[in-house]
Amino acid sequence: MSTASDGADPGEVIVELVRNGPYLKCSAIHVATGIEVSAFGPAAEPKGVERIALAKLKRALAAR
């Protein structure tokens, strides 16, 4: 699951969206390594929050 414009595919990723009032938490877990990152944002923008979480995950994987 990759939506970044750089084309790098991180492989299999589990994405979880949890709403808490007006906020949304998106957790992205890389299946092969178990690395998990989270992003928070407005509940009205779920795709944007997911895009941020996936970008954070790619950065975390690149830093390894």
VEXZA-405391 format. One record per atom (N, C-alpha, C, CB): atom name; x, y, z. Coordinates in steps of 0.2 Angstrom, whole numbers. Glycine has a CB too. Layout:
# residues N
[CA,[X,Y,Z]],
...
***
This chain:
# residues 64
[N,[4,-6,0]],
[CA,[0,0,0]],
[C,[4,6,0]],
[CB,[-5,0,6]],
[N,[5,10,-5]],
[CA,[9,15,-6]],
[C,[6,21,-10]],
[CB,[16,14,-10]],
[N,[6,27,-7]],
[CA,[3,33,-10]],
[C,[7,38,-11]],
[CB,[-3,35,-6]],
[N,[14,37,-10]],
[CA,[18,43,-10]],
[C,[20,44,-18]],
[CB,[25,42,-6]],
[N,[22,50,-19]],
[CA,[24,51,-26]],
[C,[31,49,-29]],
[CB,[24,59,-28]],
[N,[35,46,-24]],
[CA,[42,44,-26]],
[C,[42,37,-28]],
[CB,[46,45,-20]],
[N,[36,34,-28]],
[CA,[36,27,-31]],
[C,[39,21,-27]],
[CB,[39,27,-37]],
[N,[42,23,-21]],
[CA,[45,18,-17]],
[C,[39,14,-13]],
[CB,[50,21,-12]],
[N,[39,7,-14]],
[CA,[34,3,-11]],
[C,[37,0,-5]],
[CB,[31,-2,-16]],
[N,[34,1,1]],
[CA,[37,-2,7]],
[C,[35,-9,8]],
[CB,[35,2,13]],
[N,[31,-12,4]],
[CA,[29,-19,5]],
[C,[22,-19,8]],
[CB,[34,-23,9]],
[N,[21,-24,12]],
[CA,[14,-25,15]],
[C,[14,-21,22]],
[CB,[13,-32,17]],
[N,[9,-17,22]],
[CA,[8,-12,27]],
[C,[1,-13,30]],
[CB,[9,-5,25]],
[N,[0,-13,37]],
[CA,[-7,-13,40]],
[C,[-8,-6,42]],
[CB,[-7,-18,46]],
[N,[-14,-3,40]],
[CA,[-16,4,42]],
[C,[-22,3,46]],
[CB,[-17,8,35]],
[N,[-22,7,52]],
[CA,[-28,7,56]],
[C,[-30,14,57]],
[CB,[-26,4,63]],
[N,[-36,16,57]],
[CA,[-39,23,58]],
[C,[-43,23,64]],
[CB,[-42,26,51]],
[N,[-42,27,69]],
[CA,[-46,27,75]],
[C,[-48,34,76]],
[CB,[-42,25,81]],
[N,[-55,35,76]],
[CA,[-58,42,77]],
[C,[-59,44,85]],
[CB,[-64,43,73]],
[N,[-57,50,87]],
[CA,[-58,52,94]],
[C,[-61,59,93]],
[CB,[-51,51,98]],
[N,[-67,59,93]],
[CA,[-70,66,92]],
[C,[-68,69,85]],
[CB,[-68,71,98]],
[N,[-66,75,85]],
[CA,[-64,78,79]],
[C,[-57,76,76]],
[CB,[-64,86,80]],
[N,[-54,72,80]],
[CA,[-47,70,78]],
[C,[-47,63,75]],
[CB,[-42,71,83]],
[N,[-42,61,71]],
[CA,[-41,54,68]],
[C,[-34,52,69]],
[CB,[-43,54,61]],
[N,[-33,46,72]],
[CA,[-26,44,73]],
[C,[-25,38,67]],
[CB,[-25,41,80]],
[N,[-20,38,64]],
[CA,[-18,33,59]],
[C,[-12,30,61]],
[CB,[-18,36,52]],
[N,[-12,23,62]],
[CA,[-6,20,63]],
[C,[-5,15,57]],
[CB,[-7,15,70]],
[N,[2,15,55]],
[CA,[4,11,50]],
[C,[10,7,52]],
[CB,[7,16,44]],
[N,[9,0,51]],
[CA,[13,-5,53]],
[C,[16,-9,47]],
[CB,[10,-10,58]],
[N,[23,-9,47]],
[CA,[26,-13,42]],
[C,[27,-20,44]],
[CB,[34,-10,40]],
[N,[23,-24,40]],
[CA,[23,-31,42]],
[C,[29,-35,43]],
[CB,[18,-35,37]],
[N,[34,-34,38]],
[CA,[40,-38,38]],
[C,[45,-36,44]],
[CB,[44,-36,32]],
[N,[44,-29,46]],
[CA,[49,-27,52]],
[C,[46,-26,58]],
[CB,[53,-21,50]],
[N,[39,-25,58]],
[CA,[35,-23,64]],
[C,[36,-16,66]],
[CB,[38,-27,70]],
[N,[39,-12,62]],
[CA,[40,-5,63]],
[C,[33,-1,63]],
[CB,[45,-1,59]],
[N,[31,3,68]],
[CA,[25,6,68]],
[C,[26,14,69]],
[CB,[20,3,74]],
[N,[22,17,65]],
[CA,[22,25,66]],
[C,[14,27,66]],
[CB,[25,28,60]],
[N,[13,33,69]],
[CA,[7,36,70]],
[C,[7,43,67]],
[CB,[4,35,77]],
[N,[1,45,65]],
[CA,[0,52,63]],
[C,[-7,54,65]],
[CB,[0,53,55]],
[N,[-8,60,67]],
[CA,[-14,63,70]],
[C,[-16,69,65]],
[CB,[-14,65,77]],
[N,[-23,70,64]],
[CA,[-25,75,60]],
[C,[-33,76,61]],
[CB,[-23,74,53]],
[N,[-36,80,57]],
[CA,[-43,81,57]],
[C,[-47,75,55]],
[CB,[-45,87,54]],
[N,[-52,73,58]],
[CA,[-56,67,56]],
[C,[-59,68,49]],
[CB,[-62,66,61]],
[N,[-60,75,47]],
[CA,[-63,76,40]],
[C,[-58,75,34]],
[CB,[-65,83,40]],
[N,[-51,73,36]],
[CA,[-46,72,31]],
[C,[-43,65,32]],
[CB,[-41,77,31]],
[N,[-47,60,31]],
[CA,[-43,53,33]],
[C,[-38,51,28]],
[CB,[-49,48,33]],
[N,[-39,53,21]],
[CA,[-34,51,16]],
[C,[-27,55,18]],
[CB,[-36,52,9]],
[N,[-28,61,20]],
[CA,[-22,65,21]],
[C,[-18,63,27]],
[CB,[-24,73,22]],
[N,[-22,61,32]],
[CA,[-19,58,38]],
[C,[-15,51,37]],
[CB,[-24,57,44]],
[N,[-18,47,33]],
[CA,[-15,41,30]],
[C,[-9,42,26]],
[CB,[-20,37,26]],
[N,[-9,47,22]],
[CA,[-4,49,18]],
[C,[2,51,22]],
[CB,[-5,54,13]],
[N,[1,55,27]],
[CA,[6,57,32]],
[C,[9,51,35]],
[CB,[4,62,37]],
[N,[5,46,38]],
[CA,[7,41,41]],
[C,[12,36,37]],
[CB,[2,37,44]],
[N,[10,35,31]],
[CA,[14,31,26]],
[C,[20,35,25]],
[CB,[10,30,20]],
[N,[20,41,24]],
[CA,[27,45,23]],
[C,[31,44,29]],
[CB,[25,52,21]],
[N,[29,44,35]],
[CA,[33,44,41]],
[C,[35,36,41]],
[CB,[28,45,47]],
[N,[31,31,39]],
[CA,[34,25,39]],
[C,[40,24,34]],
[CB,[28,20,38]],
[N,[39,27,28]],
[CA,[44,26,23]],
[C,[51,29,26]],
[CB,[42,29,17]],
[N,[50,35,29]],
[CA,[56,38,32]],
[C,[59,34,38]],
[CB,[54,45,35]],
[N,[55,31,42]],
[CA,[57,26,47]],
[C,[61,20,44]],
[CB,[52,24,52]],
[N,[58,17,39]],
[CA,[62,12,36]],
[C,[68,14,32]],
[CB,[57,9,30]],
[N,[68,20,29]],
[CA,[75,22,26]],
[C,[80,23,31]],
[CB,[73,28,22]],
[N,[78,25,37]],
[CA,[83,27,43]],
[C,[86,21,46]],
[CB,[80,31,48]],
[N,[84,15,44]],
[CA,[86,8,47]],
[C,[93,6,44]],
[CB,[81,3,46]],
***
